[in-house]
Every structure is written in structure tokens, then in C-alpha cells.
Amino acid sequence: MQFGDFSELAKFYVDRPGYSTDVLNCIQAYIMQQCGKNELVIADVGAGTGKLTENLVNLQCPVHGFAVEPNDAMREEGVKLFGNSTKIIWKEGSAESTGLEDSSVDWVLMGSSFHWTDAPKAMKEFYRILKPGGFFTAIWNPRNIESSQLHMEIEQIVYDEIKTTKRVSSGNKLTSEEMAEKMMGTGLFEKMLFIEGNHEETMTIDRYMNIWKSVNDIQVQAGEEGFRRILSKIENKLDGYKEIQVPYRSRSWTVPVSYTHLRAHETDSYL
């Protein structure tokens, strides 16, 4: 297995948690107030199996649009999840090349996947597909480990196995400074808004273990044997549990298309 290869992990992604609906509703309300619209066309880019997409179609205000995913296995799982839904069209594409039309969406999002992109190319692509006044949100959903002694002990199992563990990005340690550099460095976006919120999910032990089986970066660093040991030790730690409460913290950064850049572009078009 390689970093970023999710083909073998797609079957476990269905068990991953959703994002904080409080956070998403806050962002949506802000965008709709700014846009003056009562419905938004969205693009969930790097949609995986549709965990964030599912949250979006269940928000307080209606949305419809696209789920864009480069990995065939992940996209197939997403299509199964949505069945015959008329709200979301699934498309093959990436953050750097979505395949969507110019100025076709109001709100682009990436859930736990922006760190895999070539950020400058992705931001230029999002600018292309967004309507004037559109927004981009990068959101992650890391475990809120520090709030639970049990989850701190489970996390230690990983670090005991992999002494030099390096997370590709769980979203926990991202700062607004580095996000500003990535999201506004092209000059195409501005005025970054940061929102985070805690939430909890109750899940069976089988579901919780499947979530661990869906984690790419830990599997790559541990290797096949090491990862088996990690899973075994976590299962031993949870012996006797029927369910487990898992704390999460959704962390989001949102930027609008730069008004200054738009005005400059409009002026250039008349020259």
C-alpha cells in the first residue's frame, strides 16, 4: 500500500463518521447570507464514499450538485450510498481537474482531503468552477483525543508501534497561518473564516475497528505486520465493550472568491 492509495480501503469508509452538522450549518448560513440565495449548488471534491456529501444534502437549507472523486473504488461506494438520488451527480475528477464547467457551483468543499492536493493548482481550479462570489471550504474531522483517557491510551498504541509516527494530516494540528498560505496564496481568495465544533458518535466495536482499517497513513508507516499488531492491541483494549463513544472535532476553513481579483478581471475584460 502507498500513501494516498485508497482502493483497498473503500469498503471500510462507509463506517467513518460524518462531520459536525452544527459547523456545516453555520458555514452554509454564512454563505447563503453573503450570496443572498436560498439554495446552493455544491461540489464535494475528493468526495471519497460520500460521507461529507451525505451531511451536505441533509443540511437545514437545500443543496444539490456534484460529488467528484478520482478513485474508482471509492466513487463506486459513493454511488451505492446515494442510489437514485437526483440531488447529487457523481463524477470522476480531482481537485486539480474537476471536470466541472466554468462558474457552475456556489460552494466547493473538500472533506479530510485538501492535504493531498497541489494547493495552488487546486485553488485555481476551484476559482474556475466557482460562480462570482462563491466559496471554498476545507474541513477535517479528527478525533478529539485529549477529551478522553481511553482514546489517549488507544492513540498511544499507535505511537508505541511506530516510534516516528507522522500523520499526513488528521486536521488536528493545522494552523490558520498555514491554511491561509495554501488557500489565499494565489490571490484568488480572501477573508478566511475558521469554525470548529465538537461532536460525538456512539458506535459498535466492529464499526470502530473498521474505521481504523480505513486509515491509510498509519497502515503505510506500520507495514502489514505492524498494523495487524496495532489492530490486535486496540481490540484487546476494548475487550468487554459493546459500544464506544468516539469524540470528534470538525475543523473548517472557508474563503470567498477575492472581490479585488474579480474587479481586476472585469476591468481587464474591457481593455
Backbone torsions as a table, in degrees:
resi	resn	phi	psi	omega
1	MET	NA	143.6	-180.0
2	GLN	-116.2	158.4	174.1
3	PHE	-55.9	130.6	175.5
4	GLY	84.1	1.3	178.5
5	ASP	-96.1	108.8	-173.3
6	PHE	-108.2	8.9	-175.2
7	SER	-57.9	-42.7	-177.7
8	GLU	-82.3	-8.3	-175.3
9	LEU	-101.2	-9.8	-172.3
10	ALA	-56.2	-38.3	-176.2
11	LYS	-66.1	-18.7	179.3
12	PHE	-93.3	-14.9	-174.1
13	TYR	-67.4	-24.0	179.2
14	VAL	-60.0	-24.8	-178.4
15	ASP	-88.4	-4.9	178.6
16	ARG	-66.7	153.4	-179.0
17	PRO	-76.5	159.7	171.1
18	GLY	-81.7	179.7	179.6
19	TYR	-93.5	165.6	179.8
20	SER	-63.5	118.4	178.2
21	THR	-69.1	-27.4	175.8
22	ASP	-62.3	-45.6	179.8
23	VAL	-63.7	-46.9	-178.1
24	LEU	-65.6	-39.0	177.8
25	ASN	-64.9	-37.2	177.6
26	CYS	-64.1	-45.5	179.9
27	ILE	-64.1	-44.9	-179.1
28	GLN	-61.1	-43.5	179.7
29	ALA	-61.5	-40.9	178.5
30	TYR	-63.0	-46.5	-178.4
31	ILE	-64.8	-43.1	-178.6
32	MET	-66.3	-34.6	176.2
33	GLN	-66.8	-40.7	-179.9
34	GLN	-69.5	-38.0	-177.0
35	CYS	-84.3	-22.1	-176.1
36	GLY	69.4	33.0	-178.8
37	LYS	-116.2	157.9	176.8
38	ASN	-109.7	5.6	174.8
39	GLU	-156.4	144.3	-175.1
40	LEU	-121.7	142.1	169.1
41	VAL	-92.3	122.2	-174.9
42	ILE	-114.3	158.4	170.2
43	ALA	-133.9	112.6	174.3
44	ASP	-90.8	105.3	-173.6
45	VAL	-100.0	134.4	-169.7
46	GLY	70.9	44.0	-168.8
47	ALA	-71.5	-14.6	-179.6
48	GLY	61.2	-126.4	178.8
49	THR	-97.2	5.2	173.0
50	GLY	97.4	24.0	-180.0
51	LYS	-64.9	-48.8	177.4
52	LEU	-69.1	-39.0	179.0
53	THR	-56.0	-43.0	180.0
54	GLU	-61.8	-42.0	176.1
55	ASN	-61.1	-42.3	-174.6
56	LEU	-64.9	-41.6	-177.9
57	VAL	-73.2	-10.3	177.9
58	ASN	-105.8	14.1	178.2
59	LEU	-69.6	168.6	-176.3
60	GLN	-62.1	-34.4	-179.8
61	CYS	-111.4	147.1	-171.4
62	PRO	-69.0	144.4	172.6
63	VAL	-136.2	157.6	169.0
64	HIS	-151.7	165.2	-179.3
65	GLY	155.2	-131.1	-166.5
66	PHE	-132.9	147.0	168.1
67	ALA	-117.4	119.3	-174.8
68	VAL	-112.5	124.2	-175.8
69	GLU	-146.1	129.0	-177.9
70	PRO	-79.5	-25.8	-173.9
71	ASN	-87.9	124.1	-175.2
72	ASP	-60.3	-45.1	-176.7
73	ALA	-64.8	-41.5	178.6
74	MET	-65.5	-44.2	-178.1
75	ARG	-64.2	-38.3	178.5
76	GLU	-61.7	-40.2	177.0
77	GLU	-64.5	-38.7	178.5
78	GLY	-64.6	-41.9	178.1
79	VAL	-61.9	-39.6	176.7
80	LYS	-61.3	-42.6	-177.8
81	LEU	-61.5	-40.8	-174.4
82	PHE	-91.4	-12.2	175.0
83	GLY	53.0	-120.5	-177.3
84	ASN	-101.1	25.6	-179.6
85	SER	-58.2	135.9	178.0
86	THR	-94.6	-3.5	-176.8
87	LYS	-82.0	-31.2	-173.1
88	ILE	-123.9	128.9	174.0
89	ILE	-104.8	124.6	179.8
90	TRP	-88.9	134.8	-178.2
91	LYS	-136.9	147.3	172.6
92	GLU	-80.9	131.6	-179.9
93	GLY	171.1	173.1	-178.9
94	SER	-129.2	175.3	178.4
95	ALA	-63.3	-34.1	-178.4
96	GLU	-82.6	-18.2	179.8
97	SER	-151.8	85.9	-172.6
98	THR	-75.8	-25.1	-175.0
99	GLY	80.1	3.4	179.1
100	LEU	-87.1	160.0	-177.1
101	GLU	-76.7	158.8	175.2
102	ASP	-57.7	140.7	172.6
103	SER	48.0	48.9	-174.2
104	SER	-109.6	-12.2	-177.0
105	VAL	-133.0	156.6	178.4
106	ASP	-93.0	-30.8	-170.6
107	TRP	-144.0	115.6	173.9
108	VAL	-100.2	138.0	177.3
109	LEU	-133.1	151.4	167.9
110	MET	-131.2	121.8	-178.9
111	GLY	-100.8	111.6	176.4
112	SER	55.0	36.4	-176.6
113	SER	-144.7	-8.0	-177.2
114	PHE	-62.1	-28.1	-179.2
115	HIS	-68.0	-15.0	178.1
116	TRP	-86.0	-7.0	-172.0
117	THR	-88.9	164.1	161.4
118	ASP	-85.1	98.9	-167.3
119	ALA	-55.1	-49.2	-179.7
120	PRO	-59.3	-41.8	178.8
121	LYS	-66.5	-40.3	179.6
122	ALA	-64.0	-43.9	-178.9
123	MET	-65.1	-35.8	176.0
124	LYS	-66.5	-38.7	177.7
125	GLU	-66.7	-41.4	179.0
126	PHE	-65.1	-39.0	176.7
127	TYR	-60.1	-39.5	-179.7
128	ARG	-64.2	-43.6	-174.2
129	ILE	-85.9	-15.1	-180.0
130	LEU	-79.8	144.3	172.2
131	LYS	-72.3	158.0	173.7
132	PRO	-53.2	131.6	-177.0
133	GLY	84.6	7.5	-179.4
134	GLY	-77.4	172.6	-173.5
135	PHE	-133.0	151.1	171.4
136	PHE	-122.6	134.2	176.7
137	THR	-122.7	128.3	169.3
138	ALA	-106.9	125.5	-176.2
139	ILE	-134.1	143.7	174.9
140	TRP	-126.3	162.7	-176.2
141	ASN	-136.2	59.6	-176.8
142	PRO	-71.2	157.4	172.7
143	ARG	-66.9	141.0	177.0
144	ASN	-88.8	70.1	-168.7
145	ILE	-59.4	-40.6	-173.6
146	GLU	-64.3	-15.5	-178.3
147	SER	-84.2	-3.2	-174.4
148	SER	-142.9	123.5	177.4
149	GLN	-61.2	-40.3	180.0
150	LEU	-59.5	-45.3	-176.3
151	HIS	-74.0	-26.9	173.2
152	MET	-67.5	-38.3	178.4
153	GLU	-68.5	-38.3	177.0
154	ILE	-64.4	-42.8	178.8
155	GLU	-61.9	-36.1	-179.2
156	GLN	-64.2	-29.8	177.0
157	ILE	-57.4	-41.7	179.7
158	VAL	-64.9	-46.0	-176.7
159	TYR	-71.3	-26.7	175.2
160	ASP	-69.1	-33.8	179.9
161	GLU	-79.6	-41.9	-178.7
162	ILE	-115.4	96.0	-173.7
163	LYS	-61.4	-28.9	-177.8
164	THR	-112.1	40.6	-178.7
165	THR	-54.2	130.4	176.7
166	LYS	-132.3	110.0	179.0
167	ARG	-75.0	133.7	176.1
168	VAL	-60.7	-50.0	164.6
169	SER	-178.9	118.8	171.4
170	SER	-97.1	-6.4	-177.8
171	GLY	89.3	-13.9	-174.7
172	ASN	-68.2	-38.2	-172.3
173	LYS	-102.1	3.4	178.0
174	LEU	-65.2	139.7	177.3
175	THR	-110.0	157.8	178.0
176	SER	-66.6	-26.3	178.1
177	GLU	-65.2	-47.2	-179.4
178	GLU	-72.7	-31.6	176.3
179	MET	-68.2	-36.8	177.5
180	ALA	-62.2	-41.0	179.5
181	GLU	-62.5	-41.9	-177.8
182	LYS	-75.5	-38.8	-172.0
183	MET	-89.3	-25.7	-177.6
184	MET	-118.2	3.2	-176.5
185	GLY	-64.5	-25.6	179.8
186	THR	-79.6	-13.1	-175.4
187	GLY	80.4	1.9	-178.1
188	LEU	-87.3	-15.7	-178.4
189	PHE	-131.9	161.2	-176.3
190	GLU	-152.6	178.1	168.7
191	LYS	51.4	64.2	-176.8
192	MET	-68.1	135.1	177.4
193	LEU	-114.2	126.1	178.8
194	PHE	-108.9	128.2	176.5
195	ILE	-136.6	133.8	172.7
196	GLU	-135.7	156.6	179.4
197	GLY	-157.9	143.0	180.0
198	ASN	-87.4	147.2	172.1
199	HIS	-153.2	165.6	-174.8
200	GLU	-133.7	146.5	175.0
201	GLU	-128.3	136.1	173.2
202	THR	-94.5	127.1	-177.2
203	MET	-142.3	157.0	175.2
204	THR	-69.2	162.9	178.7
205	ILE	-66.0	-37.9	178.2
206	ASP	-59.5	-45.1	-179.8
207	ARG	-64.7	-42.3	-179.7
208	TYR	-61.5	-41.8	179.7
209	MET	-68.1	-34.0	176.9
210	ASN	-64.6	-33.8	177.3
211	ILE	-63.7	-41.5	176.1
212	TRP	-62.1	-37.6	-179.9
213	LYS	-68.0	-15.1	180.0
214	SER	-91.6	-1.1	-174.3
215	VAL	-86.4	111.0	-173.5
216	ASN	-71.1	-49.8	-169.5
217	ASP	-67.3	-35.4	178.3
218	ILE	-67.4	-41.0	179.5
219	GLN	-62.7	-42.0	-179.0
220	VAL	-64.3	-44.3	-176.8
221	GLN	-72.6	-34.8	-177.8
222	ALA	-80.5	-27.5	-172.7
223	GLY	78.4	168.2	-173.8
224	GLU	-60.4	-49.2	-178.1
225	GLU	-67.6	-43.8	-179.8
226	GLY	-63.0	-38.6	-179.5
227	PHE	-68.9	-35.4	175.7
228	ARG	-62.2	-39.3	178.5
229	ARG	-65.2	-41.9	178.2
230	ILE	-59.1	-48.3	-179.5
231	LEU	-61.1	-41.9	-179.6
232	SER	-62.9	-42.4	-179.3
233	LYS	-68.7	-35.9	177.1
234	ILE	-66.7	-42.4	177.5
235	GLU	-60.9	-40.8	177.5
236	ASN	-63.6	-39.5	178.8
237	LYS	-61.9	-31.6	-176.3
238	LEU	-97.8	9.2	178.9
239	ASP	-57.2	127.7	-178.9
240	GLY	98.8	-16.0	176.3
241	TYR	-82.3	137.8	170.8
242	LYS	-96.0	-36.1	177.5
243	GLU	-136.6	164.4	178.8
244	ILE	-140.6	139.5	174.4
245	GLN	-89.5	123.8	-178.1
246	VAL	-115.7	117.2	-179.0
247	PRO	-86.7	136.2	178.8
248	TYR	-127.5	160.8	175.5
249	ARG	-136.3	105.9	176.7
250	SER	-77.6	126.6	-177.9
251	ARG	-122.8	125.2	-172.4
252	SER	-132.4	146.9	173.4
253	TRP	-128.0	129.5	-175.7
254	THR	-127.2	135.4	178.9
255	VAL	-133.4	139.4	173.3
256	PRO	-90.2	157.6	171.0
257	VAL	-56.3	136.7	-176.2
258	SER	-65.4	122.1	177.9
259	TYR	-65.5	-39.3	179.5
260	THR	-60.8	-44.1	-179.6
261	HIS	-66.4	-40.5	178.7
262	LEU	-60.3	-44.3	-178.9
263	ARG	-64.0	-39.8	178.4
264	ALA	-64.0	-40.8	179.9
265	HIS	-64.5	-41.4	178.5
266	GLU	-62.6	-41.2	179.0
267	THR	-64.0	-43.6	180.0
268	ASP	-60.4	-33.9	-175.7
269	SER	-67.2	-17.2	-179.2
270	TYR	-95.6	-5.9	-177.1
271	LEU	-83.0	NA	NA
